[in-house]
Amino acid sequence: MKVVTRFAPSPTGYLHIGGGRTALFNWLFAKHHQGTFLLRIEDTDRARSTQQAVDALLDGLKWLGLNWDGEPVMQFARMNRHAEVAHELVKKGQAYFCTCTPEELEKMRAAQKAGGSPMSYDRRCRDKSHTSGVVRIKAPTSHNEEMLVKDAVQGDVRVPYQQLDDMVMLRSDGTPTYMLSVVVDDHDMGITHIIRGDDHLTNAFRQRMIYDAMGWEVPVFAHIPLIHGPDGAKLSKRHGAVGLEAYRDMGYLPEAMRNYLLRLGWGHGDTDIVSTEEAIKLFSLEGIGQSPSRMDFAKLASVNAHYMRQCPEYELMNLLLPFLEKALGEKPDDVGIERIRKGLHDLKERAHTLIELANAGLFYARHRPLPLDEAASKTIDRPLLGEIRQTLSGLTDFTSGTIETALKEFSTQKGLKLGKVAMPLRAALTGTTNSPSIFHVAEILGKEDVLGRLNDAISP
């Protein structure tokens, strides 16, 4: 059997973390089995579905690196096919037309509530010969049997048939309901495995009724536990960014997000770092846990830092430039870009995101006079900086090694620890008290700019 999976988002907002993980799991499972990964846009909610939202979903998937096979299927365009199946079920005696008005249904529910019985359709039209109205499926009526759904993650899940009602598949205006559309599309698209959030688990039983009524093979269900926030509550906006585009804008790399999302609910040993290539080889539904996973922003930052360090520097520079331009307020000039490129190896060892990396390297691209942050301003020692400037101005070989040697000798002569000399120098050259090796920084800046920045700090 060739594996075919799908990701079927509704274009009513951004692609959130949970949706991204669902797409990833479907993509990995298909790749692992050399199968097919399809994309279906469930745009039947015309009031909330917009082209802008569709584009945002596609962009989010592309950024995450999850390329689908073929063209996206637009669910709304298949309405006639969905309705066709509903009418076919009526002809087969597996469904029927119901003419109950909203008022009649409300009166029925009120009576059920007053009598303490479960509120569900009482099937009053089930055995009538109506030819119009809504189309309802005929749910099994056995009171002593259960419907079984074999779930690849949750195990065997059962629901008594008496809890399944004659749900509406086709509205009176001829438009299909979500339950009908999903089943018909999954069948027609040849979906073999439905991997989705466990908030859809109850839907599986209702959808199973349609599969059984049509005599269609039921796909393998795999319902993934939801993602919770650090506090254990369902992940929401109050926990921070939940849309994938927000994580992109916060400076996370797509390969880091794939790795982190993979480990949110799937496990293979204790390692946190699993490359995409490894994930494709190892991924299985058996590795998905049954308990909700918790979002850990510190772990995400740590994983992202790993991938930033592993990223080829030419590629990292291209990713960094938009963040650098935003932090700088203008496009950096060629001199600034070249300095950052030279210092990138040291800078990336200290950053967790592209935003942190841009801020850390900002001093390389800034023009004089360099702004000093509050901590740097407190470390400025103008007389000492004047002497440091005089020492550095005499160097003909302006490399990190000779700069360090000269300043060590200067420190010894002054009876100071090297740190007491390096700190005000760092403040003058970078505007901060935290940077890579100041000797290497000085070499990258060059003698002329170093002496100029020292002048600025000495005579503000």
N, C-alpha and C positions, 0 to 999 in steps of 0.2 A: 504494500500500500504506500503510495506516495503521500507524504505529509503535506498538508496545506493548512496554514494558519492565517489569521486575519487580525487586524486592529481596526476597530470600528468606533471612532470617536464621534460625538455630536459637536458640530461647529457652533457652539453657543458661548465660547470664551477661549481662554488660553489653554495650551497643552500643559496640564499640571503634572506634578511629580508622579502621582499614582498612574496617570495615563502613560507617561513616559516609560515607567517600569513595565507596565502591561505590554506596551509595544515592544520593548526590549526582549521580554521573555518570549513573546510570539516569534520575534525575529530570530533569536538564538535557537529556539526549538526547531524552526524551519531550516536554518543553516546547518544545525547539527545533523539533521537527517537528509541533507541535500534536497530539501523540499522547496515549497513556494510560500512566500509571505505576501499577503494581499492587503490592500488598504480600502476600507469602505467608509465613506463619509455619510453618517446618518443624519441627513438634513431635512427630515420630515417635519420638524418644528419650524415652519416657515416664518413665524413671527420672530424667532430668536436666531435663526441661522442666517449668517451673513457671509458674503464673499471675503470680507476682511478676516472673519474668524476662520474660514477655510484656509486662507493664505497663511494665517498664523500657525495653524496646525501643521501644514505642510512644511513651513519654515522650521518649526520646532523639531520635526522628525528628521529633516535634512541636516540641521545643526547637530543633532544627536548621532548622525551617521547611520540612520536606519533606512536604507533604501528599499522600497517595496517593488514587487514585480508587477509589470503591466501598468495600466492606467487606473487611477482611483475609481471605484464604483460609487456613483452618486445614488443614494437610496431613493430619493424623491422621484427620480426619473423612472423608477421601476414600479411605480404605484399600480399601473394596470396589471402587471404580472402578479402582484400581491393580491389584488382583488380577484383575479382569475382563480387563484388557489382557493380563496374563500368560497367562491361559487361552486368550484369543483367539489368541495367538502359538503356543500348543501346537497348536490346531486347524489353524492355517495351516502347520504343519510348520516353523515358525521357532524353536521352543523345545521342550523335552522335560522329562519328569520324571526326576529322579535320586534313587536310593534309597541311595546310598553313605553308610555310617555315618561318624561322626567318626573312629572307629578306622581304618577303611579309608582314609580320606583322609590321616590322619597317616602310615600305613604307606606310602602312595603317595609322599608328599612326602619321607619319609626315603630311599626308594629313589632318587628323583630327585636329591636332594642328594648321596647317596653316589656316584651316577654322574656328577655334575658337570653335569647338565642343568637347565634352568630349571624352577623349581617352579611348576606350574600344573596345573589339572585335566586328566586324560588322556582325557576324553571317553568313558569306558568304558560310560556309560549312554546315549550319544547315539543309538544306533540300536536301542535296546530299546523295548519297548512298555509301559513302566510307566504306571500311572494314579495314582500318589501319590508323595509325596516333595517335594523342592525342585524349583522350576522353573528351568531354566537356558536361556539363549538360545543359539542355534546361531551361533557366531562364524564368519566367513568362514575357509576353510581353505587358501586359496591361499598358496603359499610364495614366489611371485615377484612379488606385487603389494603395494601399500601403500594404506592409507586416508589420504585427504587431508582435512584440515580447513582451510578458508580462514578465517583469523582476521583480523578488522579491525584488530587491534593488532599481533599477532605475525607476520602474514604467512602464507604457506602452511606448514603443519606436517604432516609425514607420519610415519606409524608402520606398520611391516610388519604385515600381517595375522597373521603367525605369532606376534606378540606379544600378540594379543588372545585371551583365553581364553573359555570358555563360562561366563560369570559367572552367579551366582545372582540371579534377579529376585524370586522368591517363596520365602520360607522354608517349611519343612515345616509350621509352625503356621498358614500362610496369610497371614502378614504380609509386606508388600512391603519390598524393600531400598531404600536411598536412591536408587540409580541409576534404578530403575524409577519411583519416585514422582516424582522431579524431571522426568523426560521426559514422563510422562503429564500432570502438572500444567501444565508449560510449553505442551504442545500444546493442552490443553483451555482454557487461559487465553488462547490466541491470541498467545503471546509471539513477537515478531518478531526481537528482539535480546536476546541473553543477555550482559550486561556484568557481569563478575565478576573476582575475583582470579586471577592466573595459577597459583596453587596448584591450581586446578581444570582446568588445561589437559589433563592426562592423562585426566580424567573425560570430556572432550568426545568422545574416541574411543570410549569404552565406551558413552556415551549415544547417539552417532551410530548404533551398531549397532541400537538399539531403534527409532530414527526410521526407519532403512532397512527394518527387518523389518516395521514397521507400514505402510510406504509413506507416511509423513508427511513434509511439507516440513521441512527442517532450518533452524532459525533462524540468524541471523547470530551468530557467536561473536565476542566481544571480551574478551580476557583481559588484565587490567591488572596490571603489575608491582607487587609488594608494597612496603610502606613499611618502610624501615629506620630504625634509630636513628641518632643523630649519629655513632656509631662504625662505622657500616656494617653492623652485625649486625641481624638481624630484630628489629623493634620488639617490646619486651616490657615487663613491669612494671618491670624494673630501670632502664628509661630514664625513668621517671616515670609520670605519669598516662596511661593508655591508654583509659579509658572516657570517653565523651562527657560523662556526668554529672559526672565529675571536673573536666573543663575548665569546665563551667558553674559548678561550685562554686568554681573558682579565679578566677572573675570575667571570663571571656571572653564576648563577645557572639556570638550565633548567626550574624549576618551576617559577622562576622570569621572565624568557623570555616568558613563556607561558602567565603569567599574564599580562605582559606589551604588548605583541603582541595582546592579546585579547582586550585591551583597546585602541588600535590603530584602531579606526573605529567602535567599537562596544560599546554600552553603556547600563548601567542599574543603574540608580541613579548616585550619585556623588562619590561613593567610588572608590579609585584606587586599592585597594586590593581585588581581587576576586580569591579564591582558585580554583583549577581545578575541585574539586567536585562541588562547587557552579556553576562554569561556565557550566558544563554539564547540571545541572538542569535548568539554566536560559537561555541558548543560544537559540536565534531565529534569523531568517533572518531579521525580522522586526526591530531588534535592531541595524542593520548596517546602518550607516549614508551614505548620498549621497555625502558628501564633502571629499576631500583628508585630511588625517591626517598628522600631522607633528611629525617627530622624535624628541624626547626630551631626550637627554642623561642624564640630571640631574634627570628627573623623573625615567628613567630606573635605575639609580644608587640608588635612594631612594627606589624603589620597591625591588631591589636586596638586599639592606641592611636589609629590613624587613624580607626577606626569610632567610638570613644568621642568623639573630637573632632567628628565629623560628626553624632553623635546629637543630636536636639532635647533641650534641657535638661530639659523637663518629663518626657520619656520616660526620660532618663538618671537623673533623681532617683528615679523609681519603681523602676528597676532597682537603684539604689544602696542604697535603704533597708534591705533585708534584710542586706546586708553591713555597713552602718553599725551596725545594731542588734547584730549579732554581735560587732563590734569593740568597741562601747561596753559591751556586757554588759546593756543594757536598751534599751527603745524611746526614741529621742531625743524631747525635748519639742518643742513647736511653735517655740519661739525658736531652738533648735539647728537644726531643719530649715530655717527661713527663712534663717538665717545661711549654711548650706551652699548653699542655692539661690542666694543672692546671690554667693557666692564660687566657684560651680561653674565658671564660664568659665575662671578662672585655675587652679583645681585640676586640671581635666581636661587642661590643656596639659602637665602634669608626670607623669601617671599612665599606666600601660600596661594595667592591669586594674581591675576594680571593687573588688578588695581593696585595691590600692594607692590608689585614689581614696578609699575609705572611711577608710583610715588617714591619708591626707594631710589630710582634712577633719575629723578627729576632734576637734581642738582647738576647733572652732566649737560642738560639741555637748556638750563636757565641762563639768561644773560646777566651780566653785571649791572649794578651791584646786586649781590645775592641776598634775598630775604633770609633772616635768621628766625628760627622758631624760639619760643620762650626759653627752653632749656639751653639752646646754643648761645643765646644772648648772655646768659649767666656765666658761661665758661670763658667768654672772651677776656683775655689778658693782653691789653694792647702793648705794654712794654715788652712782654715775653714774645708776642707775635712779631714785634719789630726785630728782635734778635734772631728769631727763627727765619724771618725773611732774609736777613743779612747772611745767615748761614747757607740758605738754599740758593741765593743769588750767585754764590761763588762756585756752584757746581757746574761743570761742563758736561758731565755725563748724567743726564736727568732721568735715571731709571729707578725703579722701586728699591733695588738693592743699594745703590749709592745713596739714595735719599734716606733710607733707614740707617745706614752706617753713619752718615753725617749727623743725623739727629740723635743717635745713641751717644756719639762722642760729645755732642752739645749737652745732652742731659747729664752726662758724667761730669763735665766741666762745671755745670750749674749746680751740681749736687741734687738733681731731681730724678725721680723715677720717669721712665720713658712715657708712661701714661699721662703724667702731668704736662708733658710737652705735646703729646699726640692729641689730647682732648681739645685744647683751644685751636690747634691746627685743623682738626676735623670740623669744628664749628665754623671756622672761617672759610674752609673750602667747600663744605656741603650744606651749611645752614642748619645742620642737625647735629645731634650727639650720637647718632647711630648710623654707621656705614660700614662697608667692607674695609679691608686694610687701607689705611689712609695713605700709606706709601705707594700702593698700587694705584689708588685714586689720583694721587699727585702726578704720577707718571702719565696716566691717561689724559689728565687735564693739560699737561704740558707746562713747561717752565714759565712761559709768558703769562698764561692765565692764572697759574698758582700765585705768582708774585703780584699780579693785579688784584686777585681776591684778597690776599693778605693786606695789600694797601687799603682796600675798601674797609676791611675790618679794623684796621689801625686808625684810619681817619674817616669815620662814618659821615 
